[in-house]
Each structure stands twice: as structure tokens, then as C-alpha cells.
Amino acid sequence: MSSRLRDRCPECGRRLINTRFDTTFRLTDRTERLCFGLPGGLCEECHQLYIDPDLIELLDLADGRCVFAIESDLVLQDRAWSSTD
């Protein structure tokens, strides 16, 4: 994703949903690391999550595998607050 969120899925070319995700990464030693509020793009068609590789490297997750991701509660709460305005 090279320091900015991409707009389209590299596999199917469809638009990505760009938001923040709470994720779980499984590392090579079988431990898991939780990360909250990561910016990323999700393809609804391919069900792939794309996170900036520089961010993955910065968080020392390059050898890990994302095994779970869900849209961050902070994003959902922010949307709920803005819809009541």
C-alpha cells in the first residue's frame, strides 16, 4: 500500500473499503499479537485485507500472518456520533 491507502484491489480491481481495523496476527513462534485501529483496505469481493507494508514492518509483523480483522469499534462509534448530529 506504500504509505497511502490504495483504492482498488490488486487481485480483482474492485474498490476497497478503506477504514481502520482491529486485527490479530499469528507470529512464527505461534504467539498472537493484537493490533488496534490499523488503517487498511478491505475487498468485499476477495475478502482480502491490505495494510501498508511499511506499517507492517514498523510493527515488527513482517513474519506474522493476519488471522482475524474486524472494523475498529472506534470507527463505528465515530459514525454513530456523527449520524446523531
Wavefront OBJ file of the C-alpha trace (Angstrom):
o trace
v 0.000 0.000 0.000
v 3.057 2.202 0.071
v 2.300 4.850 2.712
v -1.206 5.620 1.471
v -4.301 3.515 1.255
v -4.876 2.015 -2.142
v -8.229 2.484 -3.868
v -8.552 -0.812 -5.736
v -7.925 -4.465 -5.006
v -4.788 -5.720 -6.773
v -6.476 -9.109 -7.378
v -9.874 -8.210 -8.834
v -9.679 -4.451 -9.388
v -12.775 -3.647 -7.320
v -12.862 -0.686 -4.960
v -11.621 -1.254 -1.428
v -13.355 -0.213 1.761
v -10.749 1.969 3.470
v -11.164 2.197 7.235
v -9.436 1.130 10.454
v -9.283 -2.464 11.649
v -8.632 -4.273 14.907
v -6.529 -7.293 13.982
v -4.846 -10.409 15.326
v -1.537 -11.513 13.823
v -0.146 -15.001 14.420
v 3.641 -14.908 14.590
v 6.054 -17.653 13.580
v 6.529 -18.731 17.216
v 2.720 -19.377 17.335
v 2.072 -16.408 19.634
v -0.530 -13.841 18.645
v -0.364 -10.069 18.671
v -3.393 -7.813 18.771
v -3.291 -4.500 16.929
v -5.998 -1.885 17.221
v -7.033 0.808 14.772
v -4.757 -0.174 11.879
v -5.565 1.720 8.675
v -6.274 -0.662 5.822
v -8.404 -1.541 2.841
v -10.799 -4.473 2.575
v -12.006 -6.016 -0.677
v -15.581 -7.214 -0.259
v -15.232 -9.488 -3.295
v -11.910 -11.210 -2.486
v -12.184 -10.831 1.310
v -8.560 -9.678 1.447
v -7.259 -7.053 3.859
v -4.481 -4.784 2.640
v -2.305 -2.956 5.165
v 0.616 -0.691 4.291
v 3.754 -2.901 4.189
v 5.770 -0.123 5.842
v 3.353 -0.201 8.783
v 3.616 -3.992 8.991
v 7.410 -3.661 9.078
v 7.261 -0.870 11.671
v 5.091 -3.021 13.945
v 7.515 -5.961 13.518
v 4.796 -8.142 11.979
v 6.508 -8.980 8.680
v 6.819 -12.662 9.632
v 3.289 -12.794 11.009
v 0.005 -13.649 9.374
v -3.236 -11.750 9.900
v -5.721 -14.352 11.139
v -8.546 -12.029 12.198
v -9.663 -8.496 11.347
v -12.783 -6.527 12.136
v -13.656 -2.894 11.626
v -12.495 -0.939 14.654
v -15.069 -0.039 17.297
v -13.653 3.497 17.226
v -14.740 3.866 13.595
v -18.192 2.518 14.354
v -18.573 4.775 17.402
v -17.435 7.799 15.391
v -20.039 7.024 12.711
v -22.742 6.654 15.359
v -21.869 10.024 16.896
v -21.770 11.799 13.535
v -25.148 10.362 12.487
v -26.806 11.872 15.585
v -25.613 15.401 14.751
l 1 2 3 4 5 6 7 8 9 10 11 12 13 14 15 16 17 18 19 20 21 22 23 24 25 26 27 28 29 30 31 32 33 34 35 36 37 38 39 40 41 42 43 44 45 46 47 48 49 50 51 52 53 54 55 56 57 58 59 60 61 62 63 64 65 66 67 68 69 70 71 72 73 74 75 76 77 78 79 80 81 82 83 84 85
